[in-house]
Amino acid sequence: MPVPDVGTDMRKLVTITVVGSLLALAACGDDSASTGDDAGLAPPRPIEVAGSGGGATAGRVAAESADMSVMPWFGNVEYVLGPDFPALPTSSTGYEYPAGVTVTEEAVRELAAALGIEGEPVPGQGADIDGLAWRVGPDDGSAPSLTVSADTQGSWYASSAWGRDVAVGCAQAVDEEGNPVGEPCPEPEPPVGVPTQAEATELATELLTALGLDPATVELEVYADEWSASATVWPLLDGLRSPVAWGFGWGGDAVLQWANGALNDPIATGPFTLVDLDTALTRLDEQGGWWGGIARGGLAGGIEPMPLDAGVPEPAPIDPAVDPAVSDPAVEPGSEPETITVTLVGVEADLWWAWEPDGSVWLLPAYRFLDADGIGYTVPAVTDEYVTQAPVPDTTVPATDVPPPAETTAPPASTPPTVPAETVPAASVPTEPTVPAELDALVGLEVEAATAAATELGYELRVARLDGEDLALTMDFVENRANVAVEGGLPKLAPGDR
């Protein structure tokens, strides 16, 4: 049954925050992994960053304010400190999801039992083949199923028996002039028994307990309307929100439609040495640089963006060879973009999402600067000795020596000359970037479900357009990342824009 765009004004939100330490369903491990105590911390080491996202708290800002402005993709931004600017936070603990950690069959079996999913765990083919470590239940939707990804977090996604759902379509008949005739299609009716806000909160709390997460150690956000209810669960790492979120969604009769989370625990690492205020502001000034410094941060796994109004066009792919100052009609040729001054009034501790070439994922200590409107700008807080940028692979096609063609007699003027196809290098023919076909199925899903499904397919989703505006994004290239525009709470793929 199609679900109409209900918009954010019809959604209800409750946030429960209790500071504590993370107790996750153990799949591997170190008993001291998430204690945050210096005696139990793994020693810090230099990290080679192959890619990065933004701050872990970005999703909270998006949930609290739907009318925030963002910095433009191009332009000069000047950051200044407001009066009585507070001292920098001293949180110096990072968290690593090391590469090579495996999820045990027993952990998958316990997870499936807690979710009520029947079947034996079947090994997947790994990250390089199907992206799965384990599967429980059928893959055709005939019964509930569970998949566990072969990533460092042990990301899992559970689904109801979606193959039993039957969609009934309706089309309005029209005459030769395009005018509607006959009876109009009936308005869809919401399902019966969708949990209320309070009921969904209780269901989420019970499910967390069954899955091995202490409800007193998470930040819980619950949404509910007449069509569905969902809960986003943010585990707290020493009081800081982890971007590796869990999520649950319910439909009619309070049936669990989907759920996602992570089986692996991060290893607490530190203490890291932190930079001073001047260095942090310098990193913040490097908009578009690899340090990030992007308003709202990147959308890490599990963060739910606010919906767009319907009908917003997709952002066009950017040609890096075109100078925006020349191509943008709002900027006269030869003139400098207008300088935007952002006054920073506060700062708080955050976590910065980054990953290494070997697949290890890090949540590093970070500073999240706040402006007067509550918009956050996050940069990593660790000193240069701990963070270096991984070399960018050289994708230049090496030139080849092609011998000059032998002299031949020119054909008669009446005969058009022909060029053999093999003499045209394939690399010289431009191709239109396309979205992988397997991602087409994500269009129309709720954002949380689309994020989990993309992760299962080995892709990362990033929102490029929000509230009718292009978001400020890092310019790094990530091969398995697909940008999306969110319309009516549903993602819409932005072809070729990675």
NURO-479560 format. One record per residue (C-alpha): z, y, x. Coordinates in Angstrom, 2 decimals. Example, Ala and Ser with C-alpha at 12.3 -4.5 7.8 and 13.67 -1.06 7.14 Angstrom:
# residues 2
<atom pz="7.80" py="-4.50" px="12.30"/>
<atom pz="7.14" py="-1.06" px="13.67"/>
//
This chain:
# residues 498
<atom pz="0.00" py="0.00" px="0.00"/>
<atom pz="-0.91" py="3.38" px="1.50"/>
<atom pz="2.00" py="5.66" px="2.32"/>
<atom pz="1.53" py="9.39" px="1.75"/>
<atom pz="2.42" py="12.04" px="4.28"/>
<atom pz="6.00" py="12.93" px="3.35"/>
<atom pz="6.50" py="15.55" px="6.07"/>
<atom pz="9.70" py="16.39" px="7.91"/>
<atom pz="11.20" py="18.45" px="5.10"/>
<atom pz="11.56" py="15.31" px="2.96"/>
<atom pz="13.21" py="13.27" px="5.67"/>
<atom pz="16.97" py="12.99" px="6.10"/>
<atom pz="18.61" py="12.85" px="9.50"/>
<atom pz="22.06" py="11.85" px="10.61"/>
<atom pz="23.11" py="11.77" px="14.26"/>
<atom pz="26.17" py="9.88" px="15.48"/>
<atom pz="27.22" py="10.56" px="19.06"/>
<atom pz="29.97" py="8.66" px="20.85"/>
<atom pz="30.21" py="8.89" px="24.63"/>
<atom pz="30.72" py="5.56" px="26.33"/>
<atom pz="29.13" py="3.11" px="28.72"/>
<atom pz="26.21" py="0.84" px="27.93"/>
<atom pz="26.86" py="-2.77" px="26.97"/>
<atom pz="23.47" py="-4.45" px="26.56"/>
<atom pz="22.42" py="-7.97" px="25.70"/>
<atom pz="22.44" py="-9.40" px="29.22"/>
<atom pz="19.24" py="-10.87" px="30.59"/>
<atom pz="19.84" py="-10.49" px="34.29"/>
<atom pz="22.36" py="-9.22" px="36.40"/>
<atom pz="24.94" py="-7.19" px="38.05"/>
<atom pz="28.33" py="-6.75" px="36.39"/>
<atom pz="28.65" py="-3.29" px="37.95"/>
<atom pz="25.16" py="-2.14" px="36.97"/>
<atom pz="26.12" py="0.48" px="34.41"/>
<atom pz="29.71" py="1.36" px="35.23"/>
<atom pz="28.90" py="4.75" px="36.76"/>
<atom pz="31.80" py="4.24" px="39.18"/>
<atom pz="31.05" py="5.07" px="42.83"/>
<atom pz="32.64" py="1.78" px="43.94"/>
<atom pz="30.11" py="-0.16" px="41.87"/>
<atom pz="26.99" py="1.90" px="42.65"/>
<atom pz="24.08" py="0.54" px="44.61"/>
<atom pz="23.33" py="2.82" px="47.59"/>
<atom pz="20.49" py="5.33" px="47.06"/>
<atom pz="17.21" py="4.84" px="48.88"/>
<atom pz="13.97" py="6.84" px="49.31"/>
<atom pz="11.71" py="6.54" px="46.27"/>
<atom pz="7.91" py="6.73" px="46.36"/>
<atom pz="6.90" py="8.18" px="43.01"/>
<atom pz="3.55" py="7.01" px="41.63"/>
<atom pz="4.01" py="8.72" px="38.25"/>
<atom pz="6.62" py="10.58" px="36.27"/>
<atom pz="7.54" py="11.68" px="32.79"/>
<atom pz="9.99" py="14.31" px="31.67"/>
<atom pz="13.61" py="14.55" px="30.72"/>
<atom pz="15.34" py="11.91" px="28.66"/>
<atom pz="16.79" py="14.44" px="26.20"/>
<atom pz="13.42" py="15.85" px="25.11"/>
<atom pz="13.37" py="13.80" px="21.93"/>
<atom pz="16.65" py="15.30" px="20.76"/>
<atom pz="15.24" py="18.82" px="21.03"/>
<atom pz="12.16" py="17.82" px="19.03"/>
<atom pz="14.35" py="16.36" px="16.31"/>
<atom pz="16.51" py="19.47" px="16.06"/>
<atom pz="13.80" py="22.12" px="16.10"/>
<atom pz="10.39" py="21.73" px="14.48"/>
<atom pz="9.12" py="25.24" px="15.21"/>
<atom pz="9.48" py="25.43" px="18.98"/>
<atom pz="6.85" py="27.12" px="21.07"/>
<atom pz="5.55" py="25.55" px="24.27"/>
<atom pz="4.16" py="26.89" px="27.50"/>
<atom pz="0.34" py="27.08" px="27.64"/>
<atom pz="-1.62" py="24.66" px="29.77"/>
<atom pz="-2.81" py="27.52" px="31.94"/>
<atom pz="-1.12" py="30.80" px="32.73"/>
<atom pz="1.60" py="32.33" px="34.86"/>
<atom pz="5.16" py="31.49" px="33.85"/>
<atom pz="8.06" py="33.32" px="35.41"/>
<atom pz="11.56" py="31.92" px="35.03"/>
<atom pz="14.52" py="34.30" px="35.28"/>
<atom pz="18.23" py="33.64" px="34.94"/>
<atom pz="20.17" py="35.21" px="32.13"/>
<atom pz="23.59" py="36.80" px="32.61"/>
<atom pz="26.60" py="34.58" px="33.28"/>
<atom pz="24.40" py="31.62" px="34.15"/>
<atom pz="26.63" py="28.53" px="34.47"/>
<atom pz="27.07" py="26.32" px="37.52"/>
<atom pz="24.73" py="23.37" px="38.00"/>
<atom pz="25.92" py="19.97" px="36.74"/>
<atom pz="27.11" py="17.52" px="39.38"/>
<atom pz="25.96" py="14.24" px="37.81"/>
<atom pz="24.50" py="12.34" px="40.78"/>
<atom pz="24.02" py="8.79" px="39.48"/>
<atom pz="20.53" py="7.36" px="39.02"/>
<atom pz="19.45" py="4.13" px="37.39"/>
<atom pz="16.79" py="1.66" px="38.53"/>
<atom pz="14.89" py="-1.01" px="36.66"/>
<atom pz="13.73" py="-2.94" px="39.75"/>
<atom pz="10.38" py="-4.66" px="39.84"/>
<atom pz="10.34" py="-8.44" px="39.80"/>
<atom pz="13.31" py="-8.91" px="37.46"/>
<atom pz="12.61" py="-11.68" px="34.98"/>
<atom pz="13.88" py="-12.30" px="31.47"/>
<atom pz="15.44" py="-15.71" px="31.00"/>
<atom pz="14.47" py="-18.12" px="28.25"/>
<atom pz="18.08" py="-18.25" px="27.08"/>
<atom pz="18.20" py="-14.46" px="26.64"/>
<atom pz="15.00" py="-14.59" px="24.56"/>
<atom pz="16.41" py="-17.45" px="22.48"/>
<atom pz="19.62" py="-15.49" px="21.76"/>
<atom pz="17.64" py="-12.37" px="20.84"/>
<atom pz="15.41" py="-14.30" px="18.43"/>
<atom pz="18.45" py="-15.91" px="16.81"/>
<atom pz="20.15" py="-12.53" px="16.33"/>
<atom pz="16.99" py="-11.22" px="14.64"/>
<atom pz="16.59" py="-14.32" px="12.46"/>
<atom pz="13.23" py="-15.26" px="14.02"/>
<atom pz="12.53" py="-18.97" px="14.12"/>
<atom pz="10.62" py="-20.81" px="16.83"/>
<atom pz="10.82" py="-21.84" px="20.46"/>
<atom pz="10.24" py="-19.29" px="23.25"/>
<atom pz="6.75" py="-19.74" px="24.69"/>
<atom pz="5.98" py="-18.23" px="28.12"/>
<atom pz="3.35" py="-15.48" px="28.20"/>
<atom pz="0.76" py="-14.96" px="30.89"/>
<atom pz="2.40" py="-12.01" px="32.61"/>
<atom pz="1.68" py="-8.32" px="33.09"/>
<atom pz="-1.74" py="-8.89" px="34.68"/>
<atom pz="-3.05" py="-11.10" px="31.86"/>
<atom pz="-1.59" py="-10.51" px="28.40"/>
<atom pz="1.38" py="-8.33" px="29.38"/>
<atom pz="3.88" py="-10.77" px="27.90"/>
<atom pz="6.76" py="-12.68" px="29.40"/>
<atom pz="7.69" py="-14.54" px="26.20"/>
<atom pz="6.64" py="-15.01" px="22.60"/>
<atom pz="8.59" py="-16.49" px="19.68"/>
<atom pz="6.88" py="-17.16" px="16.37"/>
<atom pz="3.19" py="-16.99" px="15.42"/>
<atom pz="0.81" py="-14.25" px="16.50"/>
<atom pz="-1.14" py="-14.18" px="13.21"/>
<atom pz="1.54" py="-12.48" px="11.12"/>
<atom pz="2.18" py="-15.55" px="8.98"/>
<atom pz="5.91" py="-15.42" px="9.88"/>
<atom pz="8.28" py="-13.08" px="11.73"/>
<atom pz="7.60" py="-12.92" px="15.46"/>
<atom pz="9.08" py="-11.62" px="18.70"/>
<atom pz="7.31" py="-10.61" px="21.91"/>
<atom pz="8.96" py="-9.73" px="25.23"/>
<atom pz="6.89" py="-7.73" px="27.71"/>
<atom pz="6.65" py="-8.57" px="31.40"/>
<atom pz="7.81" py="-5.10" px="32.42"/>
<atom pz="10.89" py="-4.04" px="34.34"/>
<atom pz="12.83" py="-3.17" px="31.18"/>
<atom pz="12.15" py="-6.49" px="29.46"/>
<atom pz="10.82" py="-4.51" px="26.49"/>
<atom pz="10.75" py="-6.47" px="23.27"/>
<atom pz="9.18" py="-5.95" px="19.85"/>
<atom pz="9.93" py="-7.86" px="16.66"/>
<atom pz="7.79" py="-7.79" px="13.54"/>
<atom pz="8.11" py="-9.08" px="10.00"/>
<atom pz="5.49" py="-11.41" px="8.49"/>
<atom pz="2.85" py="-8.71" px="8.31"/>
<atom pz="0.08" py="-11.22" px="7.59"/>
<atom pz="1.47" py="-11.74" px="4.09"/>
<atom pz="0.90" py="-8.11" px="3.10"/>
<atom pz="-2.14" py="-7.57" px="0.91"/>
<atom pz="-3.63" py="-4.09" px="0.84"/>
<atom pz="-5.28" py="-3.11" px="-2.42"/>
<atom pz="-7.76" py="-0.27" px="-2.12"/>
<atom pz="-8.93" py="2.19" px="-4.72"/>
<atom pz="-11.94" py="4.50" px="-4.65"/>
<atom pz="-12.72" py="7.25" px="-7.14"/>
<atom pz="-16.19" py="6.86" px="-8.69"/>
<atom pz="-18.52" py="9.89" px="-8.41"/>
<atom pz="-21.78" py="10.86" px="-10.08"/>
<atom pz="-25.06" py="11.82" px="-8.39"/>
<atom pz="-23.75" py="15.33" px="-7.78"/>
<atom pz="-20.56" py="14.09" px="-6.22"/>
<atom pz="-18.29" py="14.89" px="-9.16"/>
<atom pz="-15.50" py="12.37" px="-9.89"/>
<atom pz="-15.97" py="10.26" px="-12.99"/>
<atom pz="-13.79" py="7.73" px="-14.77"/>
<atom pz="-10.12" py="7.17" px="-14.27"/>
<atom pz="-8.63" py="8.55" px="-11.04"/>
<atom pz="-6.85" py="6.25" px="-8.62"/>
<atom pz="-3.17" py="5.86" px="-9.47"/>
<atom pz="-0.65" py="7.54" px="-7.22"/>
<atom pz="1.08" py="5.01" px="-4.95"/>
<atom pz="4.70" py="4.30" px="-5.81"/>
<atom pz="7.43" py="3.90" px="-3.22"/>
<atom pz="8.90" py="0.43" px="-2.73"/>
<atom pz="12.12" py="-0.56" px="-4.44"/>
<atom pz="15.32" py="-0.98" px="-2.48"/>
<atom pz="14.58" py="1.20" px="0.56"/>
<atom pz="17.93" py="1.81" px="2.33"/>
<atom pz="19.50" py="5.22" px="1.97"/>
<atom pz="20.64" py="7.18" px="4.99"/>
<atom pz="24.14" py="5.76" px="4.76"/>
<atom pz="22.91" py="2.22" px="4.12"/>
<atom pz="20.48" py="2.37" px="7.07"/>
<atom pz="23.31" py="3.59" px="9.31"/>
<atom pz="25.44" py="0.62" px="8.27"/>
<atom pz="22.52" py="-1.79" px="8.74"/>
<atom pz="21.81" py="-0.39" px="12.21"/>
<atom pz="25.46" py="-0.71" px="13.21"/>
<atom pz="25.58" py="-4.33" px="12.08"/>
<atom pz="22.32" py="-5.14" px="13.86"/>
<atom pz="23.48" py="-3.50" px="17.09"/>
<atom pz="26.61" py="-5.65" px="17.07"/>
<atom pz="24.55" py="-8.79" px="16.49"/>
<atom pz="22.26" py="-7.85" px="19.39"/>
<atom pz="25.13" py="-7.26" px="21.82"/>
<atom pz="25.16" py="-3.45" px="21.89"/>
<atom pz="28.48" py="-1.79" px="21.20"/>
<atom pz="27.77" py="0.81" px="18.46"/>
<atom pz="30.41" py="3.04" px="20.06"/>
<atom pz="28.32" py="3.40" px="23.23"/>
<atom pz="25.10" py="4.78" px="21.77"/>
<atom pz="23.67" py="7.87" px="20.13"/>
<atom pz="22.22" py="6.88" px="16.77"/>
<atom pz="19.66" py="8.86" px="14.78"/>
<atom pz="18.86" py="7.61" px="11.29"/>
<atom pz="15.94" py="8.77" px="9.15"/>
<atom pz="15.45" py="7.86" px="5.51"/>
<atom pz="13.13" py="8.79" px="2.66"/>
<atom pz="11.83" py="7.07" px="-0.47"/>
<atom pz="9.23" py="5.08" px="1.51"/>
<atom pz="11.11" py="3.73" px="4.51"/>
<atom pz="14.15" py="4.08" px="6.71"/>
<atom pz="14.44" py="3.87" px="10.49"/>
<atom pz="17.01" py="4.20" px="13.22"/>
<atom pz="16.51" py="5.28" px="16.82"/>
<atom pz="19.21" py="4.05" px="19.18"/>
<atom pz="19.74" py="5.94" px="22.44"/>
<atom pz="22.00" py="4.01" px="24.87"/>
<atom pz="24.24" py="6.36" px="26.82"/>
<atom pz="24.43" py="6.09" px="30.60"/>
<atom pz="27.65" py="7.83" px="31.63"/>
<atom pz="27.24" py="10.06" px="28.59"/>
<atom pz="23.55" py="10.85" px="29.24"/>
<atom pz="20.91" py="9.67" px="26.81"/>
<atom pz="18.70" py="6.95" px="28.24"/>
<atom pz="14.99" py="7.31" px="27.41"/>
<atom pz="14.74" py="3.52" px="27.06"/>
<atom pz="15.50" py="3.62" px="23.35"/>
<atom pz="15.88" py="0.91" px="20.76"/>
<atom pz="14.57" py="1.22" px="17.22"/>
<atom pz="14.75" py="-0.44" px="13.80"/>
<atom pz="12.70" py="0.08" px="10.63"/>
<atom pz="13.31" py="-1.09" px="7.07"/>
<atom pz="11.14" py="-1.17" px="3.96"/>
<atom pz="11.64" py="-2.29" px="0.37"/>
<atom pz="14.66" py="-4.47" px="-0.45"/>
<atom pz="16.13" py="-3.36" px="2.91"/>
<atom pz="13.91" py="-5.87" px="4.74"/>
<atom pz="13.70" py="-5.30" px="8.50"/>
<atom pz="10.02" py="-4.55" px="9.11"/>
<atom pz="10.13" py="-4.00" px="12.86"/>
<atom pz="12.55" py="-3.62" px="15.76"/>
<atom pz="12.24" py="-2.90" px="19.45"/>
<atom pz="14.49" py="-2.59" px="22.48"/>
<atom pz="15.01" py="-3.66" px="26.09"/>
<atom pz="16.64" py="-6.83" px="27.40"/>
<atom pz="17.19" py="-5.74" px="31.00"/>
<atom pz="19.98" py="-3.45" px="32.16"/>
<atom pz="19.37" py="-0.75" px="34.78"/>
<atom pz="21.19" py="-0.83" px="38.11"/>
<atom pz="23.40" py="2.23" px="38.62"/>
<atom pz="22.55" py="3.82" px="41.97"/>
<atom pz="24.12" py="6.70" px="43.88"/>
<atom pz="25.57" py="9.08" px="44.53"/>
<atom pz="22.40" py="11.07" px="45.25"/>
<atom pz="22.51" py="14.43" px="47.04"/>
<atom pz="21.47" py="17.20" px="44.64"/>
<atom pz="19.44" py="20.35" px="45.30"/>
<atom pz="20.79" py="23.87" px="44.90"/>
<atom pz="19.78" py="26.36" px="42.22"/>
<atom pz="17.05" py="28.09" px="44.24"/>
<atom pz="15.33" py="24.78" px="45.04"/>
<atom pz="15.57" py="23.66" px="41.41"/>
<atom pz="13.97" py="26.92" px="40.24"/>
<atom pz="11.21" py="26.52" px="42.82"/>
<atom pz="10.44" py="23.10" px="41.38"/>
<atom pz="10.48" py="24.60" px="37.91"/>
<atom pz="7.90" py="27.18" px="39.02"/>
<atom pz="5.53" py="24.40" px="40.05"/>
<atom pz="4.06" py="23.99" px="36.58"/>
<atom pz="1.31" py="21.38" px="36.71"/>
<atom pz="2.61" py="20.10" px="40.04"/>
<atom pz="3.95" py="16.60" px="40.48"/>
<atom pz="7.53" py="17.82" px="40.00"/>
<atom pz="6.73" py="18.34" px="36.34"/>
<atom pz="8.88" py="21.14" px="34.94"/>
<atom pz="7.16" py="20.80" px="31.57"/>
<atom pz="8.70" py="22.15" px="28.40"/>
<atom pz="10.22" py="19.35" px="26.30"/>
<atom pz="9.61" py="16.90" px="29.13"/>
<atom pz="7.30" py="13.91" px="28.87"/>
<atom pz="7.55" py="11.51" px="25.99"/>
<atom pz="9.33" py="8.55" px="27.44"/>
<atom pz="9.41" py="5.21" px="25.68"/>
<atom pz="11.02" py="5.34" px="22.27"/>
<atom pz="10.99" py="9.12" px="21.76"/>
<atom pz="9.68" py="10.00" px="18.32"/>
<atom pz="7.72" py="13.29" px="18.15"/>
<atom pz="7.61" py="15.48" px="15.09"/>
<atom pz="4.57" py="15.00" px="12.80"/>
<atom pz="1.54" py="17.28" px="12.75"/>
<atom pz="-0.03" py="18.83" px="9.72"/>
<atom pz="-3.02" py="16.79" px="8.58"/>
<atom pz="-6.46" py="17.93" px="9.52"/>
<atom pz="-5.73" py="19.21" px="13.04"/>
<atom pz="-8.70" py="18.42" px="15.31"/>
<atom pz="-8.26" py="16.33" px="18.41"/>
<atom pz="-8.02" py="18.19" px="21.73"/>
<atom pz="-11.29" py="18.01" px="23.63"/>
<atom pz="-11.26" py="16.36" px="27.07"/>
<atom pz="-10.83" py="18.91" px="29.85"/>
<atom pz="-13.54" py="19.13" px="32.48"/>
<atom pz="-11.66" py="19.64" px="35.77"/>
<atom pz="-14.75" py="21.29" px="37.25"/>
<atom pz="-14.54" py="24.16" px="34.78"/>
<atom pz="-12.35" py="27.13" px="35.62"/>
<atom pz="-10.17" py="27.78" px="32.52"/>
<atom pz="-9.92" py="31.46" px="33.38"/>
<atom pz="-13.71" py="31.70" px="33.08"/>
<atom pz="-14.35" py="29.29" px="30.22"/>
<atom pz="-11.53" py="30.50" px="27.96"/>
<atom pz="-12.92" py="33.28" px="25.76"/>
<atom pz="-9.42" py="34.75" px="25.49"/>
<atom pz="-9.38" py="35.40" px="29.23"/>
<atom pz="-11.91" py="37.86" px="30.61"/>
<atom pz="-13.74" py="36.71" px="33.76"/>
<atom pz="-11.99" py="37.94" px="36.88"/>
<atom pz="-8.71" py="38.71" px="35.09"/>
<atom pz="-5.41" py="36.96" px="35.59"/>
<atom pz="-3.76" py="35.09" px="32.68"/>
<atom pz="-0.87" py="36.93" px="31.11"/>
<atom pz="2.49" py="36.27" px="32.74"/>
<atom pz="5.05" py="34.74" px="30.40"/>
<atom pz="8.69" py="35.37" px="31.20"/>
<atom pz="11.18" py="32.67" px="30.22"/>
<atom pz="14.85" py="33.61" px="30.41"/>
<atom pz="17.08" py="30.66" px="31.18"/>
<atom pz="20.57" py="30.84" px="29.70"/>
<atom pz="22.00" py="27.40" px="30.40"/>
<atom pz="21.63" py="24.13" px="32.25"/>
<atom pz="22.82" py="20.58" px="31.65"/>
<atom pz="22.56" py="17.16" px="33.26"/>
<atom pz="19.56" py="15.02" px="32.38"/>
<atom pz="17.65" py="11.97" px="33.60"/>
<atom pz="14.11" py="12.17" px="35.02"/>
<atom pz="11.78" py="9.26" px="34.30"/>
<atom pz="9.69" py="8.07" px="37.29"/>
<atom pz="8.10" py="4.87" px="38.54"/>
<atom pz="7.05" py="3.45" px="41.89"/>
<atom pz="3.77" py="1.73" px="42.82"/>
<atom pz="5.44" py="-1.70" px="42.69"/>
<atom pz="6.42" py="-1.12" px="39.05"/>
<atom pz="10.07" py="-0.20" px="39.58"/>
<atom pz="11.23" py="2.36" px="37.02"/>
<atom pz="13.80" py="5.04" px="37.82"/>
<atom pz="15.98" py="7.37" px="35.79"/>
<atom pz="16.96" py="9.94" px="38.41"/>
<atom pz="19.55" py="12.74" px="38.17"/>
<atom pz="17.92" py="15.88" px="36.81"/>
<atom pz="18.63" py="19.43" px="35.71"/>
<atom pz="17.58" py="20.48" px="32.24"/>
<atom pz="17.33" py="24.26" px="32.01"/>
<atom pz="17.61" py="25.81" px="28.54"/>
<atom pz="16.14" py="29.03" px="27.20"/>
<atom pz="17.57" py="31.14" px="24.38"/>
<atom pz="15.70" py="29.08" px="21.77"/>
<atom pz="17.18" py="25.81" px="23.02"/>
<atom pz="13.93" py="24.60" px="24.62"/>
<atom pz="14.58" py="22.47" px="27.68"/>
<atom pz="12.72" py="22.38" px="31.01"/>
<atom pz="13.60" py="19.39" px="33.17"/>
<atom pz="13.12" py="18.87" px="36.90"/>
<atom pz="14.55" py="16.16" px="39.17"/>
<atom pz="17.75" py="17.21" px="40.92"/>
<atom pz="17.64" py="14.84" px="43.92"/>
<atom pz="16.82" py="16.20" px="47.36"/>
<atom pz="13.47" py="15.70" px="49.08"/>
<atom pz="14.81" py="12.96" px="51.34"/>
<atom pz="14.98" py="10.64" px="48.32"/>
<atom pz="11.70" py="11.44" px="46.57"/>
<atom pz="8.17" py="11.45" px="47.96"/>
<atom pz="4.86" py="11.30" px="46.17"/>
<atom pz="2.88" py="8.11" px="46.55"/>
<atom pz="-0.58" py="8.58" px="48.06"/>
<atom pz="-3.27" py="9.09" px="45.46"/>
<atom pz="-5.84" py="6.27" px="45.69"/>
<atom pz="-9.19" py="7.40" px="47.07"/>
<atom pz="-11.71" py="6.82" px="44.30"/>
<atom pz="-14.62" py="8.43" px="46.17"/>
<atom pz="-17.71" py="6.22" px="46.12"/>
<atom pz="-18.83" py="5.80" px="49.75"/>
<atom pz="-22.30" py="7.06" px="50.50"/>
<atom pz="-24.91" py="4.49" px="51.41"/>
<atom pz="-27.92" py="4.96" px="53.66"/>
<atom pz="-31.02" py="4.62" px="51.54"/>
<atom pz="-34.28" py="4.41" px="53.51"/>
<atom pz="-36.92" py="6.94" px="52.42"/>
<atom pz="-39.61" py="5.48" px="50.15"/>
<atom pz="-42.87" py="4.47" px="51.77"/>
<atom pz="-45.76" py="6.91" px="51.38"/>
<atom pz="-47.98" py="5.92" px="48.49"/>
<atom pz="-51.06" py="7.34" px="46.87"/>
<atom pz="-50.18" py="9.57" px="43.95"/>
<atom pz="-51.33" py="8.18" px="40.57"/>
<atom pz="-54.03" py="9.98" px="38.59"/>
<atom pz="-52.86" py="13.06" px="36.72"/>
<atom pz="-53.41" py="11.31" px="33.39"/>
<atom pz="-50.95" py="8.55" px="34.31"/>
<atom pz="-47.28" py="9.56" px="34.04"/>
<atom pz="-45.39" py="8.50" px="37.18"/>
<atom pz="-42.70" py="5.91" px="36.65"/>
<atom pz="-39.40" py="5.48" px="38.46"/>
<atom pz="-37.96" py="1.99" px="38.75"/>
<atom pz="-34.57" py="1.75" px="37.07"/>
<atom pz="-32.94" py="0.31" px="40.16"/>
<atom pz="-33.64" py="3.47" px="42.18"/>
<atom pz="-31.20" py="5.47" px="40.01"/>
<atom pz="-27.62" py="4.96" px="41.25"/>
<atom pz="-25.38" py="3.84" px="38.39"/>
<atom pz="-22.67" py="6.24" px="39.53"/>
<atom pz="-24.97" py="9.23" px="38.93"/>
<atom pz="-25.24" py="8.51" px="35.21"/>
<atom pz="-22.29" py="10.16" px="33.44"/>
<atom pz="-20.53" py="8.10" px="30.83"/>
<atom pz="-18.48" py="9.27" px="27.89"/>
<atom pz="-14.83" py="8.21" px="28.26"/>
<atom pz="-13.72" py="5.97" px="25.46"/>
<atom pz="-10.44" py="4.64" px="24.12"/>
<atom pz="-9.96" py="0.91" px="24.71"/>
<atom pz="-10.86" py="-1.01" px="21.57"/>
<atom pz="-7.50" py="-2.75" px="21.42"/>
<atom pz="-5.79" py="0.60" px="20.79"/>
<atom pz="-7.76" py="1.27" px="17.60"/>
<atom pz="-5.26" py="-0.85" px="15.67"/>
<atom pz="-2.51" py="1.68" px="16.49"/>
<atom pz="-4.03" py="4.37" px="14.30"/>
<atom pz="-2.10" py="4.53" px="11.05"/>
<atom pz="1.13" py="3.05" px="12.41"/>
<atom pz="4.38" py="4.97" px="12.52"/>
<atom pz="4.93" py="6.51" px="15.97"/>
<atom pz="7.77" py="4.19" px="16.95"/>
<atom pz="5.80" py="1.12" px="15.92"/>
<atom pz="2.68" py="2.42" px="17.69"/>
<atom pz="4.67" py="3.05" px="20.88"/>
<atom pz="6.08" py="-0.47" px="20.83"/>
<atom pz="2.71" py="-2.01" px="20.04"/>
<atom pz="1.06" py="-0.03" px="22.86"/>
<atom pz="3.75" py="-1.20" px="25.28"/>
<atom pz="3.06" py="-4.77" px="24.22"/>
<atom pz="-0.62" py="-4.22" px="25.05"/>
<atom pz="0.26" py="-2.75" px="28.43"/>
<atom pz="-0.37" py="0.90" px="27.55"/>
<atom pz="1.80" py="4.02" px="27.49"/>
<atom pz="1.42" py="6.52" px="24.65"/>
<atom pz="1.84" py="10.23" px="25.27"/>
<atom pz="1.64" py="12.94" px="22.62"/>
<atom pz="-0.88" py="15.61" px="23.68"/>
<atom pz="-0.91" py="17.66" px="20.50"/>
<atom pz="2.09" py="18.61" px="18.34"/>
<atom pz="2.61" py="21.05" px="15.47"/>
<atom pz="-0.99" py="22.19" px="15.76"/>
<atom pz="-0.65" py="23.06" px="19.46"/>
<atom pz="-1.80" py="21.41" px="22.67"/>
<atom pz="1.31" py="20.40" px="24.61"/>
<atom pz="1.83" py="21.18" px="28.27"/>
<atom pz="1.25" py="17.93" px="30.15"/>
<atom pz="1.34" py="16.76" px="33.73"/>
<atom pz="-2.16" py="16.47" px="35.20"/>
<atom pz="-1.61" py="13.14" px="36.95"/>
<atom pz="-3.97" py="10.31" px="36.05"/>
<atom pz="-2.41" py="7.14" px="34.67"/>
<atom pz="-4.93" py="4.39" px="34.03"/>
<atom pz="-3.00" py="2.67" px="31.24"/>
<atom pz="-1.95" py="5.85" px="29.42"/>
<atom pz="-3.53" py="7.00" px="26.16"/>
<atom pz="-2.86" py="10.47" px="24.77"/>
<atom pz="-2.43" py="10.81" px="21.03"/>
<atom pz="-2.32" py="13.56" px="18.47"/>
<atom pz="0.30" py="13.03" px="15.77"/>
<atom pz="-0.80" py="13.83" px="12.23"/>
<atom pz="1.49" py="13.28" px="9.29"/>
<atom pz="3.83" py="11.20" px="11.44"/>
<atom pz="0.97" py="8.89" px="12.46"/>
<atom pz="-0.68" py="8.83" px="15.92"/>
<atom pz="-4.35" py="9.59" px="16.32"/>
<atom pz="-5.97" py="8.60" px="19.60"/>
<atom pz="-7.46" py="11.32" px="21.77"/>
<atom pz="-10.47" py="9.56" px="23.39"/>
<atom pz="-10.84" py="9.80" px="27.13"/>
<atom pz="-7.85" py="12.10" px="27.66"/>
<atom pz="-5.47" py="10.48" px="30.12"/>
//
